[in-house]
Amino acid sequence: MGTILFLIFFPMIIAFILLVVKADKGRDVIVIASAAIIAAMSIVVAIQFSAGGGEFFSFDGEIVNYIMMVIEALLCIYIIITACKHKKWLAAIFAIIQTPLVMWFELTKGHGIEVHSNMYVDRLSIIMILIIGIIGSLITVYALGYMKDFQHHEPKDAKDRRPWFFFVMFLFLGAMVGLVSSNNLIWMYFFWEITSLSSFWLIGYTKTEEATNNAFRALIMNLLGGLGFAVGIVILGMLFGTVEMSTMLTYGAVYGDIIAIPAAFFAFAGITKAAQMPFNSWLLGAMVAPTPTSALLHSSTMVKAGVFMVIKLAPVLGMSNYTGIMVMMVGGLTFLFASCAAISQVNAKRVLAYSTIANLGLIVACGGVGTPGAVWAGIMLIIFHAITKSLLFLCVGTAEHHIGSRMIEDMDGLFNKMPRLAMCMIIGIAGMFLAPFGMLISKWGCMVSFIDSGNILLVAFICFGSAVTAFYWLKWMGKLTAVVAGEESIENDVHKTEIFVHITLVVLVILVCLIFPLLSTYMLVPYLEGTFGGLAGGIMSSGNMMIMVIMVAVIVLLALFFFGKSKKPKVPIYLSGVNAGDDRTYYGSMQKEVQFSLRNWHMEEYFGEHKMNLIGGVLCVVSLVAGIGLMVATLISMMGGVA
């Protein structure tokens, strides 16, 4: 209990300290030391709680409830004032509706509901805490060097707002730990709203008109999800007399698919937080923020809260109820159309954003299927995606600061200019889609679970979406592996904190691929057995896991053995004509010198993001309206029968 509370409150205390620390050296020491402590404590928590099947914490939380209620009221007032100031009326309306709704419930019906366990830590919570504690902390360390460069490029008279930036980042980490360890849904809602507000602050960091508009878009969509969360709490409390997640999941065996009624609203909250279509625009808009924000939102926090909620709800979802079908269809459609949209992108951060949205869609679909095999694949995707995507985002941020662009077409010669960074990016991209790395293994698990579920549409979505995924990753990888003559290295100017984080994440990508059979055996399988009461197939066999591990080990050993060793003769490069002698120009027709260029086909006319978002968004809206509408109709019918 003490270690969990430490991981909630320690980052928040550090956040307030960083708010008043102005000197770079002092900030560097505090952030590095705090990040190391948070990462170490997350490992301690994993060791402490992994022995049992899960641990409930029972204590009198009435005082805490009142404190949270006061803070919620203050945050609501802040949102209303800020929204009115910027004439973002929708944000104010959502805040006015949801916060009073939750407070009314807490002071009336909710006050009489006995909560046995306000907090609960199981193996899924442990996995999330490790992601938050290790990946999130590494991102804060990376941000030290990155934000120095960012501030250097700001106008000289611009205010240094880095204390505020680091305050919000550490506040974010503490809120995320609170969210994934809360069993009381009112407590989870409290931390849920803090993450929404934190993302608003981070996205709007630069205070430009574009940043402000995108920050409000994120806030509005997440407040909409928060409203769904609030409605779910009220329905669960009014109909079933509980506000505990664990009790709600056990009620699936008692009440059957009726429990899917409040689950539909919780799932809707998860879908908005996970940036599924049609709500994905807020995550794309977040790209205007500094790169550490993008990495934090996409990998270790925020969107992972959404998929955490959906995976948590998996036992009461599935093909047997409309909520499960709604969730799996939204996830599957998002995976397919977001993957297609990524083809047309030339901005590296937007490629990563669409890839994130697509992979989150696959995780959401796994939660919707609701079988042990699907949940196994979904959790594996969460783990591998968090590490690999944070590596890629941070590498793109470093590249942007040193080559002056985040466009993939401007990355010609990056292997010459920044060989270490290019190699890290290549490993990250390989980890996203190539065998035998973890993302592909997880997608194999998704495929098996989709086939077992009998949902032919999901099988089609993952087949076509995965083919598209390979296409856009290979385009980018081809850029990075191309060697361009005459380019000088500029890598010496990269901050040591950035290099350290890049290399650490590369090591984590490889390490997790090597130990994933242990993760499956000692973390995932016990969680699934405790949640579902047993396994019904769909889990990758230990033999196949070992084959994959051996393949990863062989690749690593071969890379280490041949690193820097090449006796191949160097010859002039063929450039579609006679080489002019500098390996960069050639003689074309009429003996005219032509400089070579490497360009990709982005197929904008076929896979433009506007077209993909329109089609995918409409289909997802139809799925959401149908799913929630049918569950509401079931609720009305049930209440009419009782009357």
C-alpha positions in Angstrom: 0.0 0.0 0.0 2.7 2.4 1.0 4.7 1.9 -2.3 1.6 2.6 -4.4 0.8 5.8 -2.4 4.5 6.8 -2.8 4.2 6.4 -6.6 1.1 8.6 -6.6 2.3 11.4 -4.3 6.0 11.5 -4.9 5.7 12.6 -8.6 3.1 15.2 -7.5 5.4 16.6 -4.8 8.3 16.7 -7.3 6.0 18.5 -9.7 5.4 21.3 -7.3 9.1 21.6 -6.5 9.9 21.8 -10.2 7.4 24.6 -10.6 9.5 26.9 -8.5 13.0 25.7 -9.6 14.2 28.0 -12.4 17.9 27.0 -12.8 18.8 24.4 -15.4 21.3 22.6 -13.2 18.9 22.3 -10.3 16.1 21.1 -12.6 18.5 18.5 -14.2 19.5 17.0 -10.9 15.9 16.9 -9.5 14.4 15.4 -12.7 17.2 12.7 -13.1 17.1 11.7 -9.5 13.3 11.7 -9.3 13.1 9.7 -12.5 15.5 7.1 -11.2 13.5 6.8 -7.9 10.2 6.5 -9.7 11.5 3.8 -12.1 13.1 1.9 -9.2 10.0 2.1 -7.1 7.8 0.8 -10.0 10.1 -2.2 -10.1 9.8 -2.7 -6.4 6.0 -2.6 -6.7 6.2 -5.2 -9.5 8.2 -7.5 -7.2 6.1 -6.8 -4.2 2.7 -7.5 -5.8 3.5 -10.1 -8.5 3.5 -13.0 -6.0 -0.3 -12.9 -5.4 -3.2 -12.8 -7.8 -4.1 -9.2 -6.8 -4.3 -7.2 -3.6 -7.2 -5.1 -2.4 -6.7 -2.1 -0.1 -9.5 -1.5 2.4 -9.5 1.8 4.4 -11.8 4.6 5.2 -11.8 6.8 2.2 -14.6 9.3 3.2 -12.2 12.1 3.9 -10.4 11.4 0.6 -13.7 11.5 -1.2 -14.5 14.9 0.1 -11.0 16.2 -0.8 -11.4 14.8 -4.3 -14.8 16.4 -4.6 -13.5 19.8 -3.7 -10.6 19.5 -6.2 -13.1 18.4 -8.9 -15.2 21.4 -8.2 -12.2 23.7 -8.5 -11.0 22.1 -11.7 -14.6 22.4 -13.1 -14.6 26.1 -12.3 -11.1 26.5 -13.9 -12.3 24.7 -17.1 -15.5 26.9 -17.3 -13.6 30.1 -16.8 -10.8 29.2 -19.3 -13.3 27.9 -21.9 -15.4 31.0 -21.7 -12.3 33.2 -22.0 -11.4 31.5 -25.3 -15.1 31.1 -26.3 -14.9 27.3 -26.4 -18.5 26.8 -25.1 -18.6 23.1 -25.6 -15.9 22.5 -23.1 -17.7 24.7 -20.5 -21.0 22.8 -21.2 -19.5 19.4 -20.7 -17.8 20.5 -17.5 -21.0 22.0 -16.2 -22.9 18.7 -16.8 -20.5 16.0 -15.7 -18.9 17.4 -12.5 -22.2 18.3 -10.8 -23.6 15.0 -12.0 -20.9 13.0 -10.2 -21.1 15.3 -7.1 -24.8 14.9 -6.9 -24.5 11.1 -7.1 -21.7 11.1 -4.4 -23.8 13.2 -2.0 -27.0 11.2 -2.5 -27.1 7.6 -3.6 -23.3 7.1 -3.7 -23.0 8.2 0.0 -24.9 5.1 1.1 -22.9 2.7 -1.1 -20.3 0.8 0.9 -16.9 0.6 -0.8 -14.9 -2.4 0.4 -11.7 -1.6 -1.5 -10.9 1.8 -2.9 -7.7 0.5 -4.5 -6.7 -2.8 -6.2 -3.4 -3.8 -7.7 -3.3 -6.9 -9.9 -0.9 -7.9 -12.6 -2.4 -5.6 -15.2 -2.0 -2.7 -12.9 1.6 -3.8 -12.3 2.3 -3.8 -16.1 0.8 -0.3 -16.4 2.8 0.9 -13.4 6.0 -0.4 -14.9 5.2 1.4 -18.2 4.4 4.6 -16.4 7.3 4.4 -14.0 10.1 3.4 -16.5 9.0 4.7 -19.9 7.4 7.9 -18.4 10.5 8.6 -16.3 12.8 8.2 -19.3 10.7 10.7 -21.2 11.1 13.3 -18.5 14.9 12.7 -18.6 14.9 13.1 -22.4 12.9 16.3 -22.0 15.7 18.0 -20.2 18.0 18.3 -23.2 15.1 18.6 -25.7 13.5 21.5 -23.9 16.8 23.3 -23.7 17.0 23.2 -27.5 13.3 24.1 -27.7 13.7 27.1 -25.5 16.8 28.2 -27.5 14.8 28.3 -30.7 12.1 30.4 -29.0 12.2 34.3 -29.4 14.6 35.9 -27.0 11.8 37.8 -25.2 9.7 34.6 -24.8 9.0 33.5 -21.3 10.8 30.4 -20.1 7.8 28.1 -19.2 9.8 24.9 -18.7 9.1 24.8 -14.9 5.4 24.6 -15.8 6.1 21.9 -18.5 7.9 19.6 -16.0 5.3 20.3 -13.3 2.6 19.0 -15.6 4.7 16.0 -16.8 5.3 14.7 -13.2 1.7 15.5 -12.2 0.7 13.3 -15.2 2.8 10.4 -13.9 1.3 10.5 -10.4 -2.3 10.7 -11.8 -1.7 7.8 -14.1 -0.5 5.5 -11.2 -3.6 6.6 -9.2 -5.8 5.8 -12.2 -4.5 2.2 -12.8 -4.5 1.3 -9.1 -8.0 2.6 -8.3 -10.8 0.1 -7.7 -13.3 2.8 -6.7 -14.6 4.1 -10.0 -15.2 7.6 -8.5 -11.5 7.7 -7.6 -10.6 6.5 -11.0 -12.8 9.2 -12.5 -10.9 11.8 -10.5 -7.5 10.7 -11.8 -9.0 10.3 -15.3 -10.0 14.0 -15.3 -6.6 15.1 -14.1 -4.9 13.3 -17.0 -7.4 15.1 -19.4 -6.6 18.5 -17.9 -2.8 17.7 -17.9 -2.9 16.8 -21.6 -4.7 20.1 -22.2 -1.9 22.0 -20.5 0.8 20.1 -22.4 -0.7 20.4 -25.8 -1.3 24.2 -25.4 2.2 24.7 -24.0 3.4 27.2 -26.6 0.2 29.3 -26.3 0.0 29.8 -30.0 -3.4 30.0 -31.6 -2.9 26.6 -33.2 -1.7 25.0 -29.9 -4.6 26.5 -28.0 -7.2 25.3 -30.5 -5.7 21.8 -30.5 -5.5 21.8 -26.7 -9.2 22.6 -26.5 -10.1 20.0 -29.0 -8.3 17.4 -26.8 -10.1 18.7 -23.7 -13.5 18.7 -25.3 -13.3 15.2 -26.6 -11.9 13.9 -23.3 -14.6 15.8 -21.4 -17.1 14.0 -23.6 -15.5 10.7 -22.6 -15.5 11.9 -19.0 -19.3 12.5 -19.3 -19.7 9.0 -20.5 -17.6 7.8 -17.5 -19.9 9.9 -15.1 -23.0 8.4 -16.6 -21.6 4.9 -16.3 -20.9 5.5 -12.5 -24.4 6.8 -12.0 -26.0 3.8 -13.8 -23.8 1.3 -12.0 -24.5 2.8 -8.6 -28.2 3.2 -9.1 -29.0 -0.2 -10.6 -26.3 -2.4 -9.1 -25.5 -0.7 -5.8 -21.7 -0.6 -6.3 -19.0 1.7 -7.6 -16.2 -0.8 -7.5 -14.6 -2.1 -10.7 -13.9 -5.5 -9.3 -17.5 -6.0 -8.1 -18.8 -4.9 -11.4 -16.7 -7.5 -13.2 -17.9 -10.3 -10.9 -21.5 -9.2 -11.5 -21.2 -10.4 -15.1 -21.7 -14.0 -13.8 -24.7 -12.8 -11.7 -26.6 -10.4 -14.0 -25.3 -11.7 -17.3 -25.2 -9.2 -20.2 -27.2 -6.6 -18.3 -24.0 -5.4 -16.6 -22.8 -4.4 -20.1 -25.2 -1.4 -19.9 -22.9 0.7 -17.6 -19.9 -1.0 -19.3 -21.0 0.6 -22.6 -20.5 4.1 -21.1 -17.2 3.2 -19.5 -16.1 1.7 -22.8 -17.1 4.9 -24.6 -14.9 6.9 -22.2 -12.0 4.5 -23.0 -12.6 4.9 -26.7 -12.4 8.7 -26.5 -9.3 8.6 -24.3 -7.7 6.1 -26.7 -8.3 8.4 -29.6 -10.4 6.0 -31.6 -12.3 7.2 -34.7 -14.1 9.6 -34.8 -12.3 11.1 -31.8 -8.7 10.6 -33.2 -8.3 14.2 -34.2 -7.3 15.3 -30.7 -4.3 13.0 -30.7 -3.2 14.3 -34.2 -3.6 17.8 -32.9 -1.3 17.0 -30.0 1.6 16.9 -32.5 1.9 20.7 -32.2 3.3 20.2 -28.7 7.0 19.5 -27.9 8.0 16.0 -28.7 8.2 14.8 -25.1 4.5 15.5 -24.8 3.8 13.4 -27.9 5.8 10.6 -26.5 4.2 10.8 -23.1 0.6 10.9 -24.6 1.2 8.1 -27.1 3.3 5.6 -25.1 3.1 5.6 -21.4 0.1 7.7 -20.4 -3.2 9.2 -21.5 -4.1 6.9 -24.5 -2.9 3.9 -22.5 -5.5 4.9 -19.8 -8.2 4.4 -22.5 -7.0 0.9 -23.6 -6.5 0.0 -19.9 -10.2 0.7 -19.3 -11.3 -1.4 -22.3 -9.0 -4.3 -21.4 -10.2 -4.1 -17.8 -13.8 -4.4 -19.0 -13.1 -7.3 -21.3 -14.7 -10.0 -19.0 -18.2 -8.4 -19.5 -17.8 -7.7 -23.2 -17.6 -10.2 -26.1 -19.9 -11.3 -28.9 -22.8 -12.0 -26.5 -23.7 -8.3 -26.0 -24.0 -5.1 -28.0 -21.4 -3.3 -26.0 -18.7 -5.9 -26.9 -19.7 -5.8 -30.6 -19.6 -2.0 -30.6 -16.1 -2.0 -29.0 -14.6 -4.6 -31.3 -16.0 -2.9 -34.4 -14.8 0.6 -33.4 -11.4 -0.8 -32.7 -11.2 -2.9 -35.9 -12.3 -0.1 -38.1 -9.9 2.4 -36.5 -7.0 0.0 -37.0 -7.8 -0.4 -40.7 -8.5 3.2 -41.6 -5.8 4.8 -39.4 -3.3 2.4 -41.0 -4.4 3.4 -44.4 -4.2 7.1 -43.5 -0.6 6.7 -42.4 0.4 5.8 -46.0 -0.2 9.3 -47.2 1.7 11.1 -44.5 5.1 12.8 -45.0 5.3 14.2 -41.5 7.1 11.6 -39.3 5.2 12.6 -36.2 1.9 12.2 -38.1 2.9 8.7 -39.3 3.7 7.8 -35.7 0.4 9.3 -34.6 -1.7 7.3 -37.1 0.3 4.2 -36.2 -0.5 4.8 -32.6 -4.2 5.3 -33.3 -4.2 2.1 -35.4 -2.5 0.0 -32.8 -4.7 1.3 -30.0 -7.6 0.3 -32.2 -6.2 -3.3 -32.3 -6.0 -3.3 -28.5 -9.5 -2.0 -28.2 -10.7 -4.7 -30.6 -9.0 -7.3 -28.4 -10.8 -6.0 -25.4 -14.1 -6.0 -27.3 -13.6 -9.7 -28.2 -13.3 -10.3 -24.5 -11.6 -13.8 -24.6 -8.5 -14.7 -22.7 -6.5 -15.1 -25.9 -7.6 -11.7 -27.2 -6.8 -10.0 -23.8 -3.4 -11.8 -23.8 -2.7 -10.3 -27.3 -4.0 -6.9 -26.2 -1.8 -6.6 -23.1 1.2 -7.7 -25.1 0.5 -5.0 -27.6 0.3 -2.4 -24.8 3.8 -3.5 -23.6 5.6 -3.6 -26.9 3.9 -0.5 -28.3 4.7 1.6 -25.2 8.4 1.0 -25.5 8.8 1.1 -29.3 6.6 4.1 -30.0 8.3 6.2 -27.2 11.7 5.3 -28.8 10.5 6.4 -32.3 8.9 9.7 -31.1 12.0 10.7 -29.1 14.3 9.8 -32.1 12.1 12.0 -34.4 12.3 14.8 -31.9 16.1 14.7 -31.8 16.3 14.5 -35.6 14.0 17.5 -36.0 16.2 19.6 -33.8 19.4 18.7 -35.7 18.3 18.5 -39.4 15.6 21.2 -39.0 12.7 19.1 -40.2 10.4 16.2 -39.1 9.5 15.3 -42.7 10.5 11.8 -43.8 11.5 13.1 -47.3 14.1 15.3 -45.6 15.8 12.4 -43.9 18.0 11.6 -46.8 21.5 10.8 -45.5 20.4 10.6 -41.9 22.4 7.4 -41.6 25.5 9.5 -42.5 24.6 12.6 -40.5 23.4 10.8 -37.3 24.3 7.1 -37.6 23.6 6.2 -34.0 20.2 7.9 -34.1 19.3 6.3 -37.5 20.2 2.9 -36.1 17.9 3.5 -33.1 15.1 4.5 -35.4 15.6 1.4 -37.6 15.5 -0.8 -34.6 12.3 0.9 -33.4 10.7 0.6 -36.8 11.7 -3.1 -37.1 10.2 -3.6 -33.6 6.9 -2.3 -34.9 6.2 -4.7 -37.7 9.0 -7.3 -38.4 9.4 -10.8 -37.1 10.5 -11.9 -34.6 9.9 -8.7 -32.6 7.1 -8.4 -30.2 4.5 -6.3 -32.1 4.2 -8.9 -34.8 3.9 -11.7 -32.2 1.1 -9.8 -30.5 -0.7 -9.3 -33.8 -0.4 -13.1 -34.4 -2.2 -13.5 -31.1 -4.8 -11.0 -32.3 -5.4 -12.9 -35.5 -5.9 -16.2 -33.7 -8.3 -14.7 -31.2 -10.3 -12.9 -34.0 -10.6 -16.2 -35.9 -11.7 -18.0 -32.8 -14.3 -15.4 -32.1 -15.9 -16.0 -35.5 -15.9 -12.3 -36.4 -15.0 -12.4 -40.1 -14.9 -8.6 -40.3 -12.2 -8.4 -37.6 -10.1 -10.9 -39.5 -10.4 -8.9 -42.7 -9.5 -5.7 -40.8 -6.3 -7.1 -39.3 -5.2 -8.7 -42.6 -5.6 -5.6 -44.7 -4.5 -3.3 -42.0 -1.3 -5.2 -41.3 -0.4 -5.3 -45.0 -0.8 -1.5 -45.1 1.3 -1.2 -41.9 4.2 -3.1 -43.6 4.0 -0.7 -46.5 4.4 2.6 -44.7 7.0 1.3 -42.3 9.1 -0.1 -45.2 8.9 3.3 -46.9 10.4 5.0 -43.9 13.0 2.3 -43.2 14.2 2.6 -46.8 14.9 6.2 -46.3 16.9 5.6 -43.1 19.0 2.8 -44.5 20.0 4.7 -47.7 23.6 5.9 -47.5 24.3 9.3 -49.1 27.8 10.4 -50.0 29.3 13.6 -48.8 27.3 14.0 -45.6 29.2 14.9 -42.4 28.2 13.6 -39.0 26.4 16.2 -36.8 25.7 13.8 -33.9 28.2 15.3 -31.5 25.8 18.0 -30.6 23.1 15.7 -29.3 22.5 16.1 -25.5 23.8 13.2 -23.4 20.4 12.8 -21.7 18.8 12.2 -25.1 21.5 9.7 -26.1 21.1 7.8 -22.8 17.3 7.6 -23.3 17.6 6.4 -26.9 20.0 3.6 -26.0 18.1 2.6 -22.9 14.9 2.3 -24.9 16.7 0.2 -27.6 17.9 -2.1 -24.9 14.4 -2.3 -23.5 12.9 -3.2 -27.0 15.4 -6.1 -27.3 15.2 -7.1 -23.7 11.4 -7.4 -23.6 11.4 -9.4 -26.8 13.9 -11.8 -25.1 11.9 -12.2 -21.8 8.4 -12.0 -23.2 7.8 -15.8 -22.4 8.5 -14.9 -18.8 6.1 -12.0 -19.0 3.5 -14.3 -20.4 4.0 -17.1 -17.9 4.4 -15.1 -14.7 2.3 -11.9 -15.4 -0.3 -12.4 -18.1 -1.4 -16.0 -17.7 -2.0 -15.7 -13.9 -4.0 -12.5 -14.6 -6.1 -14.2 -17.2 -6.7 -17.2 -15.0 -7.8 -15.0 -12.1 -10.0 -12.8 -14.3 -11.6 -15.4 -16.5 -11.3 -18.4 -14.2 -9.1 -20.3 -16.7 -7.8 -20.2 -20.2 -9.6 -21.4 -23.3 -6.8 -21.5 -25.9 -5.5 -18.7 -28.0 -2.3 -18.2 -26.0 0.9 -18.7 -27.9 2.6 -22.0 -27.0 5.8 -22.0 -25.0 7.6 -23.8 -27.8 6.7 -21.1 -30.3 7.7 -18.4 -27.8 11.1 -20.0 -27.4 11.6 -20.1 -31.2 10.9 -16.4 -31.4 13.3 -15.6 -28.5 16.0 -17.6 -30.1 15.5 -15.7 -33.4 15.8 -12.4 -31.6 18.9 -13.6 -29.8 20.5 -14.7 -33.0 19.8 -11.4 -34.7 21.3 -9.5 -31.8 24.4 -11.7 -31.7 24.9 -11.4 -35.5 24.6 -7.6 -35.3 27.2 -7.5 -32.5 29.5 -9.8 -34.4 29.5 -8.0 -37.7 29.2 -4.4 -36.2 31.8 -2.2 -37.9 33.3 -5.1 -39.8 33.2 -4.9 -43.6 35.8 -5.8 -46.2 33.6 -5.0 -49.2 35.3 -2.9 -51.8 34.0 0.6 -52.3 32.9 1.4 -55.8 31.2 4.4 -57.5 27.5 4.5 -56.9 25.2 3.9 -59.9 22.9 6.9 -60.2 20.6 6.0 -63.2 23.3 7.5 -65.4 27.1 8.1 -65.5 28.3 9.2 -62.1 29.7 12.7 -62.1 32.3 11.7 -59.6 30.8 13.0 -56.3 28.3 10.1 -55.9 25.5 12.7 -55.7 25.0 13.8 -59.3 25.0 12.0 -62.7 24.9 12.8 -66.3 21.4 12.5 -67.7 20.1 13.1 -71.2 22.0 15.7 -73.3 24.9 15.2 -70.8 23.1 17.4 -68.3 24.1 17.1 -64.7 21.2 15.9 -62.5 21.3 15.6 -58.7 19.8 12.4 -57.5 16.9 12.4 -55.0 15.1 9.6 -53.1 11.4 10.0 -52.9 8.5 7.8 -51.8 5.0 7.5 -53.3 2.5 8.5 -50.6 -0.6 7.7 -52.6 -2.5 10.8 -51.4 -5.2 10.4 -54.0 -6.1 6.9 -52.7 -5.3 7.1 -48.9 -5.6 10.8 -48.1 -6.2 11.3 -44.4 -9.4 13.3 -45.0 -10.9 10.5 -47.0 -9.8 7.8 -44.5 -11.0 9.8 -41.5 -14.4 10.5 -43.1 -15.1 6.9 -44.0 -13.7 5.4 -40.8 -15.3 8.1 -38.7 -18.8 7.6 -40.1 -18.6 3.8 -39.7 -17.4 4.2 -36.1 -20.1 6.7 -35.3 -22.7 4.2 -36.7 -21.2 1.5 -34.5 -21.2 3.7 -31.4 -24.7 5.0 -31.9 -26.0 1.5 -32.5 -24.2 -0.1 -29.6 -25.0 2.5 -27.0 -28.5 3.0 -28.4 -29.3 -0.7 -28.1 -27.9 -0.8 -24.5 -30.0 2.3 -23.5 -33.0 0.6 -25.0 -32.3 -2.5 -23.0 -32.0 -0.3 -19.9 -35.3 1.5 -20.6 -37.0 -1.9 -21.2 -35.6 -3.3 -18.0 -36.8 -0.3 -16.0 -40.2 -0.5 -17.6 -40.4 -4.1 -16.6 -39.5 -3.4 -13.0 -42.1 -0.6 -12.9 
